[in-house]
Amino acid sequence: MHIRHLPYVLLASSLLIGCSDYQKLLNSDSISDKYKAAEDYYKKGDYRKANRLFEMIIPAYRGKPQSERLIFFFADSYFQTKDYYLAAYQFENFIKSYPKSEKVNQAQFLAAKSYYMKSPLYSLDQADTNKAVEKLQIFINNHPNSEFAEEANALILELQTKLEQKDFEISKQYYTIQDYKAAIRALDNFIGGFPGTKFREEAFYYKFLSSYEIATNSIYTLQEQRLLDLKKLNETIRQYYPETIFSEDLDQKMEGIEQLLAGYKPEEIEEEKDSTK
């Protein structure tokens, strides 16, 4: 064998020995050996091996002083391996089993954070997001001075933004499919329901676009008032967002609106009314 291959052979051999030792440990009847090895694996960050050993020995320590420590580590090993469903379940089990534990604060935060970690993209169903917000808020209410409170608040803010984006995208979708009246209703509800949202400026803009499409395609008798309403909506947008990122498009559309209003002839309304009699 060439000497340059020796390090790889030694590494492979050590891995085989390590796996062999771990397999022997799994098959061993010694609870104390498994306990020591589980903690060693956990401290080294080998959470998968630790998790399996914790699962095997927890029943033997039920009701004993070591049980509290083991169950917390067991729950955390699921969290560290990104199995957040089981992490949340096991942390909640720990809280129920040891409500007076010094670790309850951390366990409740990690249980809530497990739900946060399960929160999907804003475009998907947000049941887990809502659950995460609820759990994090309960944690903050129970532990307002916790060392984890600041992070919990930051997570809630992030999740709320995701929920707002979900609602905004649904509202905007009506504009995309050219159902402008439905878009205006949905956007009004969104603006009223989320007054502090970062999507508010864009929501106003899409309300303007929807109203613009309706106004410029209206019959003559309805057009003037709708154009005047558009002017007021533009003024509202400018009041809230003087340096709006949609300024250029709004300016362009307002020029067209002003031209339409300037050429508006009341007598043509009467003629249109007469023609419909």
VOTIBA-244791 format. One record per atom (N, C-alpha, C): y, x, z; atom name. Coordinates in steps of 0.02 Angstrom, whole numbers, plus 50000, padded with zeros to 5 digits. Example, Ala and Ser with C-alpha at 12.3 -4.5 7.8 and 13.67 -1.06 7.14 Angstrom:
{{49716,50660,50390},N} {{49775,50615,50390},CA} {{49835,50660,50390},C} {{49888,50642,50354},N} {{49947,50684,50357},CA} {{50002,50645,50394},C} 
! end
This chain:
{{49940,50043,50000},N} {{50000,50000,50000},CA} {{50062,50044,50000},C} {{50111,50025,49956},N} {{50172,50064,49953},CA} {{50213,50054,50016},C} {{50244,50107,50040},N} {{50280,50106,50104},CA} {{50339,50056,50104},C} {{50368,50044,50044},N} {{50425,49999,50041},CA} {{50405,49927,50054},C} {{50341,49912,50047},N} {{50317,49844,50061},CA} {{50301,49833,50135},C} {{50302,49886,50173},N} {{50281,49883,50243},CA} {{50323,49834,50285},C} {{50390,49835,50280},N} {{50430,49788,50321},CA} {{50411,49715,50309},C} {{50396,49698,50245},N} {{50379,49628,50229},CA} {{50311,49610,50258},C} {{50266,49658,50257},N} {{50199,49646,50286},CA} {{50204,49636,50361},C} {{50245,49678,50394},N} {{50254,49672,50466},CA} {{50286,49605,50485},C} {{50336,49584,50444},N} {{50369,49521,50457},CA} {{50320,49463,50449},C} {{50282,49464,50396},N} {{50232,49411,50384},CA} {{50181,49409,50441},C} {{50160,49468,50462},N} {{50111,49472,50517},CA} {{50139,49443,50581},C} {{50203,49460,50596},N} {{50233,49435,50658},CA} {{50241,49360,50656},C} {{50256,49332,50596},N} {{50263,49260,50590},CA} {{50196,49226,50601},C} {{50143,49256,50572},N} {{50077,49227,50581},CA} {{50055,49228,50654},C} {{50071,49283,50687},N} {{50054,49290,50758},CA} {{50093,49238,50799},C} {{50158,49232,50781},N} {{50200,49184,50816},CA} {{50174,49113,50807},C} {{50156,49095,50746},N} {{50129,49028,50732},CA} {{50064,49018,50769},C} {{50024,49070,50769},N} {{49959,49066,50803},CA} {{49968,49055,50878},C} {{50016,49091,50908},N} {{50029,49083,50979},CA} {{50055,49013,50995},C} {{50098,48987,50952},N} {{50126,48921,50962},CA} {{50071,48867,50956},C} {{50027,48876,50907},N} {{49972,48829,50898},CA} {{49926,48829,50959},C} {{49913,48888,50985},N} {{49871,48893,51046},CA} {{49905,48858,51104},C} {{49970,48865,51107},N} {{50009,48833,51161},CA} {{50004,48757,51155},C} {{50008,48732,51094},N} {{50003,48659,51085},CA} {{49934,48634,51107},C} {{49884,48674,51096},N} {{49816,48653,51114},CA} {{49798,48668,51186},C} {{49843,48704,51220},N} {{49829,48724,51289},CA} {{49833,48665,51337},C} {{49796,48670,51392},N} {{49798,48618,51445},CA} {{49848,48637,51499},C} {{49879,48694,51493},N} {{49925,48717,51545},CA} {{49994,48686,51536},C} {{50011,48638,51578},N} {{50076,48605,51575},CA} {{50132,48655,51592},C} {{50119,48698,51641},N} {{50171,48746,51662},CA} {{50187,48795,51607},C} {{50137,48818,51569},N} {{50149,48863,51512},CA} {{50191,48828,51459},C} {{50175,48766,51446},N} {{50213,48728,51396},CA} {{50285,48717,51419},C} {{50293,48704,51483},N} {{50361,48693,51511},CA} {{50403,48756,51501},C} {{50375,48814,51520},N} {{50412,48877,51513},CA} {{50428,48892,51440},C} {{50378,48882,51397},N} {{50388,48896,51326},CA} {{50439,48849,51295},C} {{50437,48785,51315},N} {{50484,48736,51288},CA} {{50556,48756,51305},C} {{50568,48777,51367},N} {{50635,48798,51386},CA} {{50656,48862,51349},C} {{50608,48907,51339},N} {{50623,48969,51303},CA} {{50643,48953,51231},C} {{50603,48911,51199},N} {{50619,48892,51129},CA} {{50687,48857,51126},C} {{50700,48815,51174},N} {{50764,48778,51175},CA} {{50823,48826,51181},C} {{50818,48873,51227},N} {{50871,48922,51238},CA} {{50882,48966,51177},C} {{50828,48980,51140},N} {{50833,49022,51080},CA} {{50858,48983,51019},C} {{50863,48917,51026},N} {{50885,48876,50970},CA} {{50831,48853,50924},C} {{50768,48862,50944},N} {{50712,48838,50903},CA} {{50695,48768,50928},C} {{50738,48721,50909},N} {{50736,48654,50939},CA} {{50676,48613,50916},C} {{50650,48625,50857},N} {{50593,48587,50834},CA} {{50531,48602,50876},C} {{50519,48666,50887},N} {{50461,48683,50929},CA} {{50471,48659,51000},C} {{50532,48667,51025},N} {{50547,48644,51094},CA} {{50536,48569,51099},C} {{50558,48533,51049},N} {{50553,48459,51050},CA} {{50480,48437,51056},C} {{50438,48468,51017},N} {{50367,48448,51018},CA} {{50335,48461,51086},C} {{50353,48517,51116},N} {{50326,48534,51182},CA} {{50354,48487,51236},C} {{50420,48473,51232},N} {{50449,48426,51280},CA} {{50414,48359,51277},C} {{50402,48336,51217},N} {{50369,48271,51208},CA} {{50300,48270,51241},C} {{50266,48326,51238},N} {{50198,48330,51265},CA} {{50197,48332,51342},C} {{50248,48363,51372},N} {{50244,48374,51445},CA} {{50285,48324,51486},C} {{50330,48287,51455},N} {{50372,48240,51493},CA} {{50331,48190,51534},C} {{50278,48160,51505},N} {{50239,48112,51546},CA} {{50212,48143,51611},C} {{50195,48208,51608},N} {{50166,48241,51667},CA} {{50218,48252,51722},C} {{50283,48253,51703},N} {{50336,48265,51752},CA} {{50375,48202,51771},C} {{50350,48145,51746},N} {{50384,48082,51762},CA} {{50387,48071,51837},C} {{50448,48059,51863},N} {{50457,48048,51934},CA} {{50466,48111,51974},C} {{50461,48169,51942},N} {{50470,48233,51976},CA} {{50540,48260,51964},C} {{50563,48308,52005},N} {{50631,48335,51997},CA} {{50646,48363,51928},C} {{50595,48391,51896},N} {{50606,48422,51830},CA} {{50618,48371,51774},C} {{50600,48308,51787},N} {{50602,48257,51735},CA} {{50672,48248,51706},C} {{50723,48246,51749},N} {{50791,48236,51726},CA} {{50811,48290,51676},C} {{50798,48351,51693},N} {{50815,48408,51650},CA} {{50777,48404,51583},C} {{50713,48389,51587},N} {{50671,48387,51527},CA} {{50693,48333,51479},C} {{50707,48273,51505},N} {{50726,48218,51462},CA} {{50793,48231,51428},C} {{50839,48262,51464},N} {{50903,48278,51432},CA} {{50892,48329,51375},C} {{50854,48381,51388},N} {{50840,48431,51337},CA} {{50803,48400,51277},C} {{50758,48355,51293},N} {{50719,48321,51241},CA} {{50766,48282,51195},C} {{50813,48244,51224},N} {{50861,48206,51185},CA} {{50905,48254,51144},C} {{50928,48307,51175},N} {{50972,48354,51140},CA} {{50935,48390,51084},C} {{50871,48402,51092},N} {{50833,48436,51039},CA} {{50830,48392,50976},C} {{50830,48326,50986},N} {{50834,48281,50928},CA} {{50903,48286,50895},C} {{50955,48289,50937},N} {{51023,48294,50911},CA} {{51031,48359,50871},C} {{51006,48414,50899},N} {{51013,48479,50867},CA} {{50975,48484,50802},C} {{50922,48445,50795},N} {{50883,48445,50732},CA} {{50905,48389,50685},C} {{50961,48357,50703},N} {{50993,48306,50661},CA} {{50952,48242,50653},C} {{50909,48229,50701},N} {{50873,48165,50702},CA} {{50913,48119,50747},C} {{50967,48092,50719},N} {{51018,48058,50761},CA} {{50995,47990,50787},C} {{50951,47957,50752},N} {{50926,47893,50777},CA} {{50888,47903,50842},C} {{50843,47952,50841},N} {{50804,47965,50902},CA} {{50846,47998,50956},C} {{50895,48037,50936},N} {{50940,48068,50985},CA} {{50977,48014,51024},C} {{51006,47966,50988},N} {{51043,47912,51020},CA} {{50997,47873,51067},C} {{50937,47858,51043},N} {{50889,47821,51084},CA} {{50871,47859,51147},C} {{50857,47923,51141},N} {{50836,47963,51199},CA} {{50893,47976,51248},C} {{50954,47985,51222},N} {{51011,47994,51268},CA} {{51024,47929,51307},C} {{51017,47873,51273},N} {{51027,47809,51307},CA} {{50971,47797,51358},C} {{50911,47819,51342},N} {{50855,47816,51389},CA} {{50869,47859,51450},C} {{50898,47918,51439},N} {{50916,47963,51494},CA} {{50968,47930,51540},C} {{51019,47898,51509},N} {{51072,47866,51548},CA} {{51044,47811,51592},C} {{50998,47771,51564},N} {{50967,47717,51602},CA} {{50924,47744,51658},C} {{50889,47799,51645},N} {{50843,47828,51694},CA} {{50879,47866,51749},C} {{50937,47897,51732},N} {{50973,47938,51781},CA} {{51048,47922,51780},C} {{51066,47861,51799},N} {{51136,47840,51795},CA} {{51184,47880,51840},C} {{51157,47916,51889},N} {{51200,47955,51934},CA} {{51197,48030,51919},C} {{51164,48047,51865},N} {{51158,48118,51847},CA} {{51226,48148,51828},C} {{51233,48212,51842},N} {{51294,48248,51820},CA} {{51299,48252,51744},C} {{51242,48241,51712},N} {{51240,48246,51639},CA} {{51255,48180,51604},C} {{51267,48127,51641},N} {{51278,48061,51611},CA} {{51340,48062,51565},C} {{51392,48095,51586},N} {{51453,48102,51547},CA} {{51437,48131,51478},C} {{51403,48188,51477},N} {{51386,48221,51415},CA} {{51336,48181,51374},C} {{51287,48150,51409},N} {{51236,48111,51374},CA} {{51267,48051,51339},C} {{51314,48018,51373},N} {{51345,47960,51341},CA} {{51387,47980,51281},C} {{51421,48037,51287},N} {{51461,48061,51230},CA} {{51415,48079,51171},C} {{51360,48114,51185},N} {{51316,48135,51131},CA} {{51279,48075,51100},C} {{51265,48025,51140},N} {{51235,47963,51113},CA} {{51284,47931,51064},C} {{51347,47926,51085},N} {{51399,47897,51042},CA} {{51409,47940,50980},C} {{51409,48006,50989},N} {{51419,48051,50932},CA} {{51360,48047,50883},C} {{51301,48031,50909},N} {{51243,48022,50865},CA} {{51256,47964,50816},C} {{51286,47910,50841},N} {{51303,47855,50796},CA} {{51357,47877,50746},C} {{51404,47917,50770},N} {{51455,47944,50725},CA} {{51422,47985,50668},C} {{51374,48025,50685},N} {{51341,48068,50636},CA} {{51302,48027,50584},C} {{51284,47965,50603},N} {{51247,47922,50557},CA} {{51294,47882,50511},C} {{51359,47884,50526},N} {{51407,47845,50486},CA} {{51406,47869,50413},C} {{51396,47823,50366},N} {{51390,47843,50295},CA} {{51457,47848,50260},C} {{51455,47862,50196},N} {{51515,47862,50154},CA} {{51549,47794,50158},C} {{51615,47793,50150},N} {{51652,47730,50157},CA} {{51629,47676,50109},C} {{51602,47696,50052},N} {{51582,47648,50000},CA} {{51517,47611,50018},C} {{51481,47635,50069},N} {{51418,47604,50089},CA} {{51428,47556,50148},C} {{51375,47523,50167},N} {{51378,47477,50224},CA} {{51400,47515,50287},C} {{51447,47485,50324},N} {{51478,47520,50380},CA} {{51454,47495,50449},C} {{51393,47469,50452},N} {{51367,47445,50516},CA} {{51363,47501,50567},C} {{51339,47560,50545},N} {{51334,47617,50591},CA} {{51404,47642,50611},C} {{51452,47637,50566},N} {{51520,47658,50582},CA} {{51549,47614,50636},C} {{51541,47549,50629},N} {{51566,47503,50680},CA} {{51531,47514,50747},C} {{51467,47529,50745},N} {{51429,47542,50806},CA} {{51455,47606,50839},C} {{51469,47656,50799},N} {{51495,47719,50825},CA} {{51563,47710,50859},C} {{51608,47672,50827},N} {{51673,47659,50857},CA} {{51665,47624,50924},C} {{51621,47574,50926},N} {{51608,47537,50988},CA} {{51582,47584,51043},C} {{51533,47626,51027},N} {{51503,47670,51076},CA} {{51553,47723,51100},C} {{51592,47750,51055},N} {{51642,47801,51074},CA} {{51696,47770,51117},C} {{51716,47708,51102},N} {{51767,47675,51142},CA} {{51741,47661,51213},C} {{51679,47641,51217},N} {{51648,47629,51283},CA} {{51647,47694,51323},C} {{51630,47749,51289},N} {{51629,47814,51323},CA} {{51699,47831,51350},C} {{51750,47822,51309},N} {{51819,47838,51331},CA} {{51840,47794,51389},C} {{51821,47730,51386},N} {{51838,47684,51440},CA} {{51804,47705,51506},C} {{51742,47729,51500},N} {{51704,47749,51559},CA} {{51723,47818,51585},C} {{51744,47861,51538},N} {{51758,47931,51557},CA} {{51825,47953,51527},C} {{51881,47922,51546},N} {{51945,47938,51515},CA} {{51968,48010,51525},C} {{51944,48042,51578},N} {{51965,48111,51593},CA} {{51911,48162,51575},C} {{51862,48140,51537},N} {{51807,48185,51518},CA} {{51831,48242,51474},C} {{51796,48297,51477},N} {{51811,48353,51433},CA} {{51797,48336,51360},C} {{51759,48281,51349},N} {{51742,48261,51281},CA} {{51788,48205,51256},C} {{51835,48182,51297},N} {{51877,48124,51279},CA} {{51920,48139,51218},C} {{51948,48198,51214},N} {{51991,48215,51157},CA} {{51952,48213,51092},C} {{51892,48242,51093},N} {{51851,48241,51032},CA} {{51831,48170,51015},C} {{51814,48130,51066},N} {{51795,48061,51054},CA} {{51851,48022,51021},C} {{51912,48032,51044},N} {{51970,47999,51013},CA} {{51978,48020,50940},C} {{51968,48084,50927},N} {{51974,48109,50858},CA} {{51921,48079,50813},C} {{51861,48070,50840},N} {{51806,48040,50801},CA} {{51821,47968,50786},C} {{51848,47931,50836},N} {{51865,47861,50825},CA} {{51918,47855,50770},C} {{51968,47898,50772},N} {{52021,47897,50721},CA} {{51991,47908,50652},C} {{51946,47955,50646},N} {{51913,47970,50582},CA} {{51873,47910,50557},C} {{51837,47878,50603},N} {{51796,47820,50584},CA} {{51839,47760,50566},C} {{51893,47750,50602},N} {{51938,47694,50586},CA} {{51969,47704,50518},C} {{51985,47766,50501},N} {{52013,47780,50435},CA} {{51962,47763,50381},C} {{51899,47777,50394},N} {{51845,47761,50347},CA} {{51840,47686,50337},C} {{51844,47648,50392},N} {{51841,47575,50388},CA} {{51901,47547,50350},C} {{51959,47576,50362},N} {{52019,47555,50326},CA} {{52012,47568,50251},C} {{51984,47626,50234},N} {{51975,47643,50164},CA} {{51926,47594,50131},C} {{51875,47575,50167},N} {{51826,47527,50141},CA} {{51862,47462,50124},C} {{51902,47436,50171},N} {{51938,47373,50160},CA} {{51989,47380,50103},C} {{52023,47436,50102},N} {{52073,47446,50049},CA} {{52040,47447,49980},C} {{51985,47483,49974},N} {{51952,47489,49909},CA} {{51927,47420,49885},C} {{51904,47379,49932},N} {{51883,47311,49914},CA} {{51942,47271,49888},C} {{51999,47277,49923},N} {{52060,47241,49902},CA} {{52083,47265,49833},C} {{52082,47330,49823},N} {{52105,47359,49760},CA} {{52059,47340,49702},C} {{51996,47328,49718},N} {{51948,47310,49666},CA} {{51967,47246,49629},C} {{52000,47200,49665},N} {{52022,47139,49632},CA} {{52073,47155,49577},C} {{52116,47204,49590},N} {{52163,47225,49538},CA} {{52126,47255,49479},C} {{52076,47295,49493},N} {{52037,47328,49441},CA} {{52004,47278,49394},C} {{51980,47223,49423},N} {{51945,47173,49381},CA} {{51995,47119,49356},C} {{52059,47131,49367},N} {{52114,47090,49341},CA} {{52117,47020,49372},C} {{52091,47014,49433},N} {{52100,46952,49471},CA} {{52161,46962,49516},C} {{52220,46956,49486},N} {{52282,46978,49519},CA} {{52301,46935,49579},C} {{52288,46870,49575},N} {{52304,46827,49632},CA} {{52260,46844,49692},C} {{52196,46856,49679},N} {{52151,46876,49734},CA} {{52171,46944,49761},C} {{52193,46988,49717},N} {{52215,47055,49739},CA} {{52274,47050,49787},C} {{52323,47007,49770},N} {{52382,47000,49812},CA} {{52362,46972,49881},C} {{52319,46922,49882},N} {{52296,46894,49946},CA} {{52260,46947,49988},C} {{52215,46983,49956},N} {{52176,47034,49992},CA} {{52220,47091,50017},C} {{52267,47112,49976},N} {{52312,47166,49995},CA} {{52360,47144,50051},C} {{52382,47082,50048},N} {{52424,47056,50102},CA} {{52386,47056,50168},C} {{52323,47035,50165},N} {{52281,47035,50226},CA} {{52271,47106,50251},C} {{52261,47152,50205},N} {{52251,47222,50224},CA} {{52313,47251,50257},C} {{52371,47240,50226},N} {{52434,47265,50253},CA} {{52448,47237,50322},C} {{52434,47172,50330},N} {{52445,47140,50395},CA} {{52394,47161,50447},C} {{52333,47174,50425},N} {{52280,47192,50472},CA} {{52280,47264,50494},C} {{52309,47309,50452},N} {{52310,47380,50468},CA} {{52381,47408,50460},C} {{52426,47389,50505},N} {{52496,47408,50498},CA} {{52509,47484,50500},C} {{52465,47521,50532},N} {{52476,47593,50537},CA} {{52433,47634,50490},C} {{52398,47602,50444},N} {{52351,47637,50401},CA} {{52386,47685,50352},C} {{52352,47739,50336},N} {{52380,47786,50288},CA} {{52375,47760,50216},C} {{52339,47704,50207},N} {{52332,47674,50140},CA} {{52385,47619,50128},C} {{52431,47611,50175},N} {{52479,47556,50171},CA} {{52526,47564,50110},C} {{52550,47623,50099},N} {{52594,47634,50041},CA} {{52559,47616,49976},C} {{52498,47638,49969},N} {{52460,47624,49908},CA} {{52444,47550,49902},C} {{52432,47517,49960},N} {{52419,47445,49959},CA} {{52481,47407,49934},C} {{52540,47426,49956},N} {{52602,47396,49932},CA} {{52609,47406,49856},C} {{52592,47466,49834},N} {{52598,47482,49763},CA} {{52552,47438,49721},C} {{52490,47429,49743},N} {{52444,47387,49704},CA} {{52462,47313,49709},C} {{52494,47293,49764},N} {{52520,47225,49767},CA} {{52576,47217,49716},C} {{52619,47268,49710},N} {{52672,47267,49660},CA} {{52643,47262,49590},C} {{52592,47304,49575},N} {{52562,47304,49509},CA} {{52531,47236,49492},C} {{52498,47206,49541},N} {{52467,47140,49531},CA} {{52520,47087,49519},C} {{52573,47090,49559},N} {{52628,47042,49551},CA} {{52663,47052,49484},C} {{52669,47114,49463},N} {{52701,47130,49399},CA} {{52662,47100,49341},C} {{52595,47106,49344},N} {{52554,47078,49290},CA} {{52561,47003,49287},C} {{52564,46971,49345},N} {{52572,46898,49346},CA} {{52641,46878,49320},C} {{52692,46913,49344},N} {{52761,46895,49326},CA} {{52774,46905,49251},C} {{52754,46961,49225},N} {{52770,46976,49154},CA} {{52728,46935,49105},C} {{52677,46904,49130},N} {{52635,46862,49087},CA} {{52641,46788,49104},C} {{52694,46771,49142},N} {{52705,46702,49163},CA} {{52739,46662,49108},C} {{52733,46596,49113},N} {{52771,46553,49069},CA} {{52845,46560,49088},C} {{52887,46543,49041},N} {{52959,46556,49050},CA} {{52989,46523,49112},C} {{52966,46463,49127},N} {{52994,46425,49183},CA} {{52979,46457,49251},C} {{52926,46497,49255},N} {{52907,46529,49318},CA} {{52927,46602,49321},C} {{52944,46630,49264},N} {{52951,46703,49261},CA} {{53010,46729,49302},C} {{53067,46695,49298},N} {{53127,46722,49331},CA} {{53116,46732,49406},C} {{53090,46681,49440},N} {{53080,46686,49512},CA} {{53030,46741,49529},C} {{52979,46746,49489},N} {{52929,46798,49501},CA} {{52957,46868,49490},C} {{53002,46874,49442},N} {{53034,46939,49432},CA} {{53081,46956,49490},C} {{53115,46905,49515},N} {{53159,46916,49573},CA} {{53118,46935,49635},C} {{53060,46904,49642},N} {{53016,46922,49697},CA} {{52992,46994,49691},C} {{52982,47016,49629},N} {{52962,47085,49617},CA} {{53016,47133,49639},C} {{53079,47115,49626},N} {{53135,47157,49647},CA} {{53135,47164,49723},C} {{53123,47109,49758},N} {{53121,47112,49831},CA} {{53063,47155,49856},C} {{53006,47149,49822},N} {{52948,47189,49841},CA} {{52962,47263,49830},C} {{52995,47280,49776},N} {{53013,47349,49763},CA} {{53060,47375,49817},C} {{53109,47333,49837},N} {{53155,47352,49890},CA} {{53119,47364,49956},C} {{53069,47323,49970},N} {{53029,47331,50031},CA} {{52992,47398,50030},C} {{52962,47414,49972},N} {{52926,47478,49965},CA} {{52974,47536,49976},C} {{53032,47532,49946},N} {{53082,47586,49953},CA} {{53107,47592,50025},C} {{53111,47536,50058},N} {{53134,47537,50128},CA} {{53084,47573,50172},C} {{53020,47558,50163},N} {{52968,47590,50203},CA} {{52954,47661,50180},C} {{52957,47671,50113},N} {{52938,47736,50085},CA} {{52992,47759,50036},C} {{53048,47785,50062},N} {{53104,47806,50019},CA} {{53083,47859,49967},C} {{53034,47900,49984},N} {{53012,47952,49938},CA} {{52941,47938,49915},C} {{52927,47875,49900},N} {{52860,47855,49881},CA} {{52833,47896,49822},C} {{52770,47910,49823},N} {{52739,47949,49769},CA} {{52733,47908,49705},C} {{52746,47842,49711},N} {{52742,47798,49652},CA} {{52811,47784,49622},C} {{52860,47823,49643},N} {{52929,47812,49624},CA} {{52939,47808,49548},C} {{52909,47855,49512},N} {{52920,47858,49439},CA} {{52896,47794,49405},C} {{52836,47772,49422},N} {{52810,47712,49390},CA} {{52849,47650,49411},C} {{52869,47646,49474},N} {{52909,47590,49497},CA} {{52976,47588,49461},C} {{53008,47645,49454},N} {{53073,47648,49419},CA} {{53066,47623,49347},C} {{53012,47645,49315},N} {{53002,47625,49245},CA} {{52992,47550,49239},C} {{52951,47523,49284},N} {{52938,47451,49282},CA} {{53000,47410,49301},C} {{53039,47436,49348},N} {{53099,47400,49368},CA} {{53150,47398,49312},C} {{53153,47448,49269},N} {{53198,47447,49211},CA} {{53180,47389,49165},C} {{53114,47381,49155},N} {{53091,47325,49113},CA} {{53106,47258,49145},C} {{53099,47254,49211},N} {{53112,47192,49247},CA} {{53186,47174,49242},C} {{53229,47224,49250},N} {{53301,47212,49246},CA} {{53321,47188,49175},C} {{53289,47216,49125},N} {{53303,47195,49056},CA} {{53282,47123,49044},C} {{53224,47106,49071},N} {{53201,47037,49065},CA} {{53248,46988,49100},C} {{53270,47007,49160},N} {{53316,46963,49198},CA} {{53384,46958,49163},C} {{53406,47014,49134},N} {{53472,47014,49100},CA} {{53471,46968,49039},C} {{53414,46964,49007},N} {{53409,46923,48947},CA} {{53386,46852,48961},C} {{53381,46835,49024},N} {{53355,46769,49043},CA} {{53406,46715,49026},C} {{53383,46661,48994},N} {{53428,46607,48973},CA} {{53404,46541,49004},C} {{53442,46514,49052},N} {{53422,46452,49085},CA} {{53410,46394,49037},C} {{53448,46392,48981},N} {{53440,46337,48935},CA} {{53370,46336,48903},C} {{53340,46397,48899},N} {{53273,46400,48869},CA} {{53221,46369,48915},C} {{53237,46369,48981},N} {{53192,46336,49028},CA} {{53191,46261,49015},C} {{53251,46233,49004},N} {{53256,46161,48990},CA} {{53220,46144,48925},C} {{53228,46188,48876},N} {{53195,46175,48812},CA} {{53119,46176,48821},C} {{53094,46224,48863},N} {{53022,46228,48874},CA} {{52997,46167,48912},C} {{53038,46143,48960},N} {{53019,46083,48997},CA} {{53015,46023,48950},C} {{53065,46018,48906},N} {{53067,45961,48859},CA} {{53008,45962,48812},C} {{52987,46023,48793},N} {{52932,46027,48745},CA} {{52865,46008,48775},C} {{52862,46009,48842},N} {{52799,45993,48875},CA} {{52795,45919,48894},C} {{52850,45881,48883},N} {{52849,45810,48900},CA} {{52810,45770,48848},C} 
! end
